[in-house]
Amino acid sequence: MAAFFDSLLLVIVTVLKVLLIMIPLLLSVAYLTYAERKVIGAMQVRNGPNRVGWKGLLQPIADVLKLLTKEIIVPTNSHRFLFLIAPILSLAPAFAAWAVIPFNDTAVLADVNAGLLYVLALTSLGVYGVIVAGWASNSKYAFLGAMRSAAQIVAYEIAMGFALVGVLMVSGSLNLGDIVRAQEGSIFHWFWLPLLPLFLVYFISGVAETNRAPFDVAEGESEIVAGFHVDYSGMAFALFFLAEYANMIMIAALTSVLFLGGWLSPVSFLPDSMIWFFLKVALMLFFFLWFRATFPRYRYDQIMRLGWKIFIPVTIVWIVVEAVAILLEIEPWFALRAA
Amino acid sequence: MEFKLFLFWVVSLILVGAAVGVITTRNPVQAALFLVLAFFNSAIIWMLMEAEFLSITLVLVYVGAVMVLFLFVVMMLDINLSPLREGFTRYLPLGGLVAALIVGEIVLLISNKWFSAENFPVPAARPADYSNTEELGVAMYTDYLLQFEIAAVILLVAIIAAIALTMRRRPDTKYQRPAEQVQVRKEDRLRIVSMDSGNQESQ
């Protein structure tokens, strides 16, 4: 009986921890949409939302309420079950991946050894939501969006995986906490500097994976209306929206953990803390918004060219450079490996 | 332990159900999605067997990459189902024979006294800090390095062969050459012609 209560307690504590991650995450998603509109507004010299609440701060709440009260329309010739399950398919991996993200030295939900692989596996599942949505809607535009998204994600996932191989080579671990610990030191010891090409490839591939501008051809409103979610309305549409922003935060968090030293402080005289992690995530998110306000959408063949002909060769060359540097015991790479 | 067994039964039932779904459903896209479900559930069973690395790799490679490509192709196929069903009676004897062989072999394997469960004791559970990623890496890159490299070379040959077989040169297709594009100068594209504006008389 005692064993039963012990396991029950474990379940309750774990659920509480999950809520402790989920609720701030949902709030961040809501306020990321606000930040996006404000930041892009400022970049285009206009105000952005400023009517609901002080400086428009309640705008996300109003948006959520609006979407909640709208009707979910299921098109007549759609595949009903797949149509309704698709938003969940895209949302679930975006949340589940947070289980292994370390917020600081001790605050991590599941400190698993193969953490990085787990994240990679889950982020590769998100594409099913888009494909299933596009197919189940039984609409040409949605279908085109799904096709584009599938091809694009397959292309960029390879570059992303290779970039992670480079991280593994210098850190010698798949555990995200250990990867951060291998970056101990100041800002110049973080992996972004010795792995600069991989850092850039990873982050840009991350932007492409999340279907964000300038890689947002899956929705491309000027060509295929809204792409894969053209037939969705109300809360079903909101779930896609939520998944996209949760994925953005996820990529930003992963970039901070893998290349920007996670919770480590940039200078040695300030203490390491969770705040650094959040600051780094916020910085990377700002880049997402900045990209959207700056770059026009890529043409589809250009996206494919960038993924297959530029990113993959760059990552392979850098992996070879790293391997040689580690083998010949050349400084930054070998020192990182030894640590 | 009991919960683990319960989980195993639930997951295996879903797995078998999904596998049956793959071959019974009429719609090829649904069949592919059932296959995804089957892969995912077998990954969970591997996880229950403490093969964490292989389990995650199964999801990463098969669910995350192979099946996405598969779906990509299947969705664009326009399959007419009636000619596919025509050959059913013709292939039934051969198919039945293969199925009977497989079932017979499995029955032989699990009922035979040399292969029965009593002859294979339950392996001792590894301690929590045991890393089977590391074990796999060590085995693959030291003891079985040659085999690993041979497999890699075979895969490379397959990739090159697939590209060589499907690549067709089509000289009439138009495509961009970015290297040439960035070298374009104003003189190549723009010709300035001086001519009367024609508006001067009306002023």
Interface residues (C-beta under 8 A of the other chain):
Chain A: L82 V112 N113 A114 L117 Y118 L120 A121 L122 S124 L125 V127 Y128 I131 V132 W135 F143 A146 M147 A150 A151 I153 V154 E157 L174 D301 R305
Chain B: V29 Q30 L33 V36 E52 F53 I56 T57 V59 L60 V63 G64 A65 V68 L69 L71 F72 M75 M76 S131 T133 Y175 Q176 P178
